[in-house]
Structures are given as structure tokens and as C-alpha cells.
């Protein structure tokens, strides 16, 4: 960063001890791996090496505990059925190696509770060796280890387990778990004000596309901007642009929770760019802001990408995607710093050993960098003139979405409301007298969204489910009140769903923990029985929509409006009661009959 010409370059150290939490995020305990091997030893007819850290570092699960230097010889037992997670399963796992084709992060805790010594996994959907980075976190108290196999090797092991009454393996792991530090590096292009536009890419992953490409792109952007300013080709920006490279989610959360920091007005995350758009069928994706906090950056990025990337024949070179948490955590209404991210979806290589730098495209790297740099520079310099243009662009963006919309009237109204809020958000780029003048222009601009909404609403009046008022079923979809589907369902309802609706209507969740949840801060005994987590993110939509004003059915309606999927009201009520029990939310109670 210093070589790129950034100022105020520094390293922020975070505690990597598996205990210290930033919001609800706990950085796993530090880990150093030196070696690891896994061999089949019995039956002797198929004895061979299955995995080697030296040959492929992805073979060893992160946070694996060490074995004795001579290794451990253990029986391999399969675990490929969700029924094996249920109480009452009598399968003996004590002191054994569990072999699974399931996501090991979903079973490792139960395997540990049943005494397993380690896990062997295969990912049948990908070639290469999958990188397992979310097992045994945040602290590997039960000293498990794990090995990841190539799909072909995993299939061979499956066949051996089917044919042989007993399969033995020898595992050796040389690694250390310790309390350490996680480093985040940051530097700035200093602006005329302390307000900041944040650009982030995450370090500490194993791939060229995910995520060396994005780190390199941000460094290139920072170098070009500082060079252009130094040469007088660009003026000093109005706002500071902060570049940051750190640990996915953890670094952003820690930064946003700092008391002594400048205001982050907006930002951009880059996460997995640079693949050949045509060859990999991977359009440059723009993951927008959440509907709980819609904002102008979505329209700005779409406008830049649309001007710069021209479609190739029938192939769309860029595409909008819904909000995805990742390093867009600051988009949460709690922080109100909208931060969309650029990402190319290439699931076939995600977190695998075949994600190598030689698979990157110079053209694609350039395209994403140009779009990112243009976005950052625009926001760093936006004043009243740019804000009113951006408000108009945001209105055009949402008018287009309304025009293309094919859902019911409930979701149509939801989309309209998001558009109106997103247009309003452009006013945050202006202070003082300009803000009042901008408000007048924004009011006129918002009329365009309202008119488009009215046209689409009238066009869809005859569509079943066209009513705006909705009822919430604890067993099925949200249905428009008065529709034939609603009448049919309510005719056969029992009293219990109404009791659930009545109870939920009197409860208003109030968030007590900043940022999204992982549930890693739950007591250990609660984690095994929690059906909503722990995970990298947990209960994302319910958390985002819990603004201290909406009751639980209103949150359910908002989730339906955003996703088109009807939440089970009883499950939603249970989840908020669970969160209240462990201090993540409080539940304000309205009077009975509310």
C-alpha cells in the first residue's frame, strides 16, 4: 500500500483466540500447519495414501489439531445420512474417523459430541480438493482433525467401505493451535473531509480468483488514483477513500465497531473477480444492498457496468444479484453504510485447489477494476449535482425493475417502497443548504416510481393474490386477504395458527447485538441443539428487518416481499424467542389484543 502511494498505512491487529468477539463474530484461534498425511492401511489390498498436505495444502482442514508424531490408526465409518444426526442413532463413532459427502461444517460438532477423532470429506460437486475453513471453530476444544479428498479419491473410498467389513486408516497431523493475532492492513487516499468511502477485499484465502484477484485489483486501483492525483490529472477528492485488506467479515465488523473512526458513508467490496466472463459463463455480478436498507449504490454500479460492459451477442456481461452478507456487513441498517460487492459466480472452482492464478483473465481483471475505480471516485467527489443525477438514476433503475416484475401485488408494493427509500438515500451525499434544495428535486423524482408502480398495479389487478393486505400462515405461504386461495386456506384452519398470529403480533424484536449474527457466541451446550446456527451468518433476513418498530408478522411480510419465500410464522416466532433467551434481542410487548 505504501508503494501504491497510500497515506496513513497501518496494520490493525485483532485477537485470534477463539474467544474475543466483534459483535457476534469470533475470530478462530490462530493455527499453523506444517504437515499432514492420511493412508488406508486395511484392507491391505487397497492400502495407499489418500491425502497429503505437502502435495496439496487444501487436503488438511483448517484448525486441525495435531496427532502424536507417530500418527493414529483409526477405523473409518460412513456418515452420509441426516438421520444419523438425530437422537437415538446408535452408530458408534467414538475414536473413529467419520467419512462424509455432506458439508462437514454441518456435522462436525455432533461428530465431536459423539467422540469422533476426525473427519474425512469429499465434495461430489467439484473437481479438485475442497478447502475446509469452517470446521472446528472458533476453538477446537475436542482436538479433532480433518482431511479433504478429491472427488475421485472419495468415490474409491466409498466403494472400499461398501465392500469391506472394516476399513482402517492412519492419520498424522503436524499443526499448532494457539492464541494469536489476525492482521488487517489499511491505507487512504486522503480527501478534503474526514468522511470515508471504504474499499475492501479479503485476504487469507487459498485461491487466485477467491480472493487474490480482488486484493490485487484494489491495490491497482489505489496506485492509479494516487498516481493520477500526484500528476495533477485528478483533483484531491472531497472525501477520503480508504482501502482495506483483511479477514472476510471479521475485519469489516471490527472496523465498523471502532468508536474512534471516521464516518463510512458508503463502500465497495470486491470478492472473486477476474475470471473469463464468456469462457466461464460468469457475468460480473453486482450484489446489491438489502431491502431492509435499500440505497443508491446499486443503481450507480448498474449504470457504470451498463455503460462499460457491452453484451456479447446474447450473453449478458454483468448481472444484478440479491444482497449477500459476506463483506457487505456495513449495509446493515445498524451501520447504514451501503456496501455492495462485485463478484463473479464460478461455483465449480469455489474453495478448491483448481482455483489458481493462471485461470484469471487480464481483460476481466481490468474491467472489474475500471468499474470499481469509477464507482469509488464518483462517490468520493459527489456533491449536490451528482446527488440529484444519482437520485434520478436510482429512480430509473427501480422503474425498470417494476416494469419487469412478475410477482404478486404484495411484492410489487414492497419493491416500490424499496425504490422510494433508495432514492431518498442519495440525499446523504449532501450536507447543509444543498440538502434542502436536493429534497425538492428528490420529491419530484420519486413521483416517477409511484407512477410506474400504479401502472403495474393496475395491470396486475386481475392476478390472483393481487390484494395488498396479507395474512400469515404458520404452515404455508403469505396469501392475499380476500383471494380465493386465502379463503380456501382459512376455511380449514385450526385455532392454533390464529393463536400464533395473535401472539406474534404483540411482539416487537429490538436488536441488542450490533451487526449480523453468527450464533458462535452461544454457550457450547446450546449450539448443538440450535436449528438456526451457528454459521458464518445466521437468521440474516429476520435480523435485518428487526428495526424495533415492526412486529413479527410485519417482519414476515417484509421477508416475503424481499425473497418471495413465505417464512413459517411459528418458526420465526420461535427464532426470536430463542434470540431473546440468549440476549441477542429483546422483545417489546404490546398490549393484549394489539
Secondary structure, DSSP 8 states (H G I E B T S, - for coil): -TTTT-EEEEEEEEEESSS-EETTEE---EEEEEEEEEEEEESGGG-EEEEETTT-GGGB-TT-----TT-EEEEEEE---GGGGSTT-----TT-EEEESS-GGGTHHHHHHTT--EEEEE-TT-SS-B---SSS-S--TT--EEEEE-HHHHHHHHHHHHH-S--EEEEEEEEEEE-EEEEEEEEEE--SEEEEEEEEEEES-SBTTTBHHHHHHHHHHHHHHHHHHHTTSS---SEEEEEEEEETTHHHHHHHT-SS---EEEEEEE-S--B-TTTTT--EEEE---GGG--THHHHHHHHHHHH---BTTB-SEEEE----GGGGGGSTTT---EEEEEE--TTTTTBTT--GGGB-HHHHHHHHHHHHHHHHHHHH--HHHHHHHHHHHHHHHHHHHHH--S-HHHHHHHHHHHHHHHHHGGGG--THHHHHHHHHHHHHHHHHHHHHHHHHHHTTTSTT--S-EE--SSS--EETTSHHHHHHHHT--HHHHHHHHHHHTEEEEE-SSS-B--TTS-HHHHTT-TT-SSSSBSHHHHHH--SS--HHHHHHHHHHHHS----HHHHHHHHHHHHHTTSEEEEE--TT-
